[in-house]
C-alpha cells in the first residue's frame, strides 16, 4: 500500500479489525521508510443488481421491496414472515447465480411466482394479478384455470381438477 505521507510502497500491517458494521476490514499500517502510521479499509466490491422495469427504467434490486410485495400477497394467509424471508433468500441467491447484472422485472417476478405457487396458491394468485397486470376477469380466470388444472396433492403428484358431473351422471 502506498504511504499517504511519503509515497513509499513498503509497509507492514500493525493491526487488523473488522468494522462495526462487519462490511469492511480496518487495517493499521506502518510505513517502512517514514515509520508513520495510517489506516486502510478493505471492502468487497459489490456490483449492484439492476432491475429493468416494464417502462425501461432501471433501479437497484431492493430486497425489502420484494418482501413487501410478498407480504401484501400473503396478507391474512397462514404464511410467516420467516418463510417469506427464506423465499427472499432463495430469490436473491438465484439472482447472484446469474452472470448478468441486469434483470427484467418479469424475470424477478417469475422467480417469486414459482416460489409462491408452491407456498400458497391464494398468495400466488394475488401476486400474479399485480405482476401480470390482468386487464379483465377473463385473464384472471385463465390463470385460475391453469392453477386448478395442474393441482398437486401433498406428495407433489399432479392430479386432474375435479370435474363437475352433468345431469344424469
C-alpha positions as CSV (number, residue, x, y, z in Angstrom):
1,X,0.0,0.0,0.0
2,X,1.3,3.4,-0.9
3,X,2.1,5.6,2.2
4,X,0.0,8.8,2.1
5,X,2.8,10.7,3.8
6,X,6.0,9.8,1.8
7,X,4.6,7.7,-1.1
8,X,6.8,4.7,-0.3
9,X,5.2,1.4,-1.3
10,X,6.5,-0.8,1.5
11,X,4.6,-1.1,4.8
12,X,3.6,-3.6,7.4
13,X,0.2,-4.3,9.0
14,X,0.2,-3.5,12.7
15,X,-3.4,-4.3,13.5
16,X,-6.5,-5.7,11.6
17,X,-10.0,-5.5,12.8
18,X,-13.5,-5.9,11.4
19,X,-15.5,-2.7,11.2
20,X,-18.5,-2.2,13.4
21,X,-20.9,-3.0,10.6
22,X,-19.0,-6.1,9.5
23,X,-18.7,-4.9,5.9
24,X,-15.1,-3.9,5.9
25,X,-11.7,-4.8,7.5
26,X,-9.8,-1.9,9.1
27,X,-6.0,-2.2,8.9
28,X,-3.5,-0.1,10.7
29,X,-0.3,0.1,8.7
30,X,3.2,1.5,9.4
31,X,5.4,2.8,6.5
32,X,8.8,1.1,6.3
33,X,10.5,4.3,5.3
34,X,9.0,7.2,7.4
35,X,7.5,4.9,10.1
36,X,4.3,6.9,10.2
37,X,1.0,5.0,10.7
38,X,-2.1,5.2,8.6
39,X,-5.4,3.3,8.3
40,X,-6.7,1.5,5.3
41,X,-10.1,-0.2,4.7
42,X,-10.7,-3.4,2.7
43,X,-14.3,-3.9,1.3
44,X,-15.9,-6.3,-1.0
45,X,-16.6,-4.5,-4.3
46,X,-20.2,-5.3,-5.0
47,X,-21.8,-4.6,-8.3
48,X,-25.5,-4.0,-7.7
49,X,-28.1,-6.0,-9.5
50,X,-30.3,-3.7,-11.6
51,X,-34.0,-4.4,-12.3
52,X,-35.3,-3.2,-15.7
53,X,-38.9,-2.2,-15.3
54,X,-41.6,-2.5,-18.0
55,X,-41.2,1.1,-19.0
56,X,-37.4,0.6,-19.5
57,X,-36.3,2.4,-16.3
58,X,-33.7,0.8,-14.1
59,X,-33.5,0.6,-10.4
60,X,-31.4,-1.3,-7.9
61,X,-32.7,-4.7,-6.7
62,X,-34.4,-4.0,-3.4
63,X,-34.9,-7.0,-1.1
64,X,-37.2,-5.0,1.1
65,X,-39.4,-4.1,-1.8
66,X,-39.6,-7.8,-2.7
67,X,-40.6,-8.8,0.8
68,X,-43.2,-6.0,0.9
69,X,-44.8,-7.3,-2.3
70,X,-44.9,-10.9,-0.9
71,X,-46.3,-9.6,2.4
72,X,-49.1,-7.9,0.6
73,X,-49.9,-11.0,-1.4
74,X,-49.8,-13.1,1.8
75,X,-52.0,-10.8,3.8
76,X,-54.4,-12.7,6.1
77,X,-52.8,-16.0,4.9
78,X,-51.0,-18.6,7.1
79,X,-47.6,-17.7,5.8
80,X,-45.0,-16.5,8.3
81,X,-42.5,-13.6,7.8
82,X,-39.7,-16.1,8.4
83,X,-40.9,-18.2,5.4
84,X,-41.1,-15.1,3.3
85,X,-37.5,-14.2,4.4
86,X,-36.3,-17.6,3.2
87,X,-38.2,-17.1,-0.1
88,X,-36.4,-13.8,-0.5
89,X,-33.1,-15.5,0.3
90,X,-33.7,-18.1,-2.4
91,X,-34.7,-15.5,-5.0
92,X,-31.6,-13.4,-4.1
93,X,-29.4,-16.5,-4.3
94,X,-30.9,-17.2,-7.8
95,X,-30.0,-13.7,-8.9
96,X,-26.5,-14.0,-7.6
97,X,-26.0,-17.2,-9.6
98,X,-26.8,-15.4,-12.9
99,X,-23.9,-13.9,-14.8
100,X,-25.9,-10.8,-16.0
101,X,-26.2,-7.9,-13.5
102,X,-29.4,-6.5,-15.2
103,X,-32.6,-8.5,-14.9
104,X,-36.1,-7.7,-16.1
105,X,-38.8,-7.2,-13.6
106,X,-40.5,-10.0,-15.3
107,X,-37.7,-12.4,-14.5
108,X,-37.6,-11.4,-10.9
109,X,-41.4,-11.7,-10.7
110,X,-41.3,-15.2,-12.3
111,X,-38.9,-16.4,-9.6
112,X,-41.2,-15.1,-6.9
113,X,-44.3,-16.6,-8.6
114,X,-42.6,-20.0,-8.7
115,X,-41.9,-19.8,-5.0
116,X,-45.4,-18.6,-4.1
117,X,-47.1,-21.2,-6.3
118,X,-45.7,-24.0,-4.1
119,X,-46.1,-22.0,-0.9
120,X,-49.7,-20.7,-1.0
121,X,-52.0,-20.7,-4.0
122,X,-54.0,-17.7,-2.9
123,X,-50.9,-15.6,-2.4
124,X,-49.7,-16.8,-5.8
125,X,-52.9,-15.6,-7.5
126,X,-52.8,-12.3,-5.6
127,X,-49.1,-11.7,-6.6
128,X,-49.8,-12.8,-10.2
129,X,-52.8,-10.4,-10.5
130,X,-50.4,-7.5,-9.9
131,X,-47.3,-8.9,-11.6
132,X,-49.1,-9.9,-14.8
133,X,-51.4,-6.9,-14.7
134,X,-54.6,-8.7,-15.6
135,X,-56.8,-6.3,-17.6
136,X,-60.1,-8.2,-17.2
137,X,-61.7,-11.1,-15.3
138,X,-61.1,-13.4,-18.3
139,X,-57.3,-13.2,-17.9
140,X,-57.7,-13.7,-14.2
141,X,-59.9,-16.8,-14.8
142,X,-57.4,-18.2,-17.2
143,X,-54.7,-18.1,-14.5
144,X,-57.0,-19.7,-12.0
145,X,-58.0,-22.4,-14.5
146,X,-54.3,-23.2,-15.2
147,X,-53.7,-23.4,-11.5
148,X,-56.7,-25.7,-10.9
149,X,-55.9,-27.9,-14.0
150,X,-52.4,-28.6,-12.7
151,X,-53.1,-29.1,-9.0
152,X,-50.8,-31.2,-6.9
153,X,-51.5,-33.4,-4.0
154,X,-49.5,-33.3,-0.7
155,X,-46.9,-35.7,-2.2
156,X,-46.3,-33.4,-5.2
157,X,-48.2,-35.6,-7.7
158,X,-50.2,-33.7,-10.3
159,X,-53.8,-34.6,-10.2
160,X,-56.6,-33.6,-12.5
161,X,-59.0,-30.9,-11.4
162,X,-62.4,-32.3,-10.2
163,X,-64.9,-32.5,-13.0
164,X,-68.5,-31.5,-12.4
165,X,-70.9,-34.1,-13.2
166,X,-73.7,-33.2,-15.6
167,X,-77.3,-34.1,-15.1
168,X,-78.0,-37.8,-15.3
169,X,-74.4,-38.8,-14.4
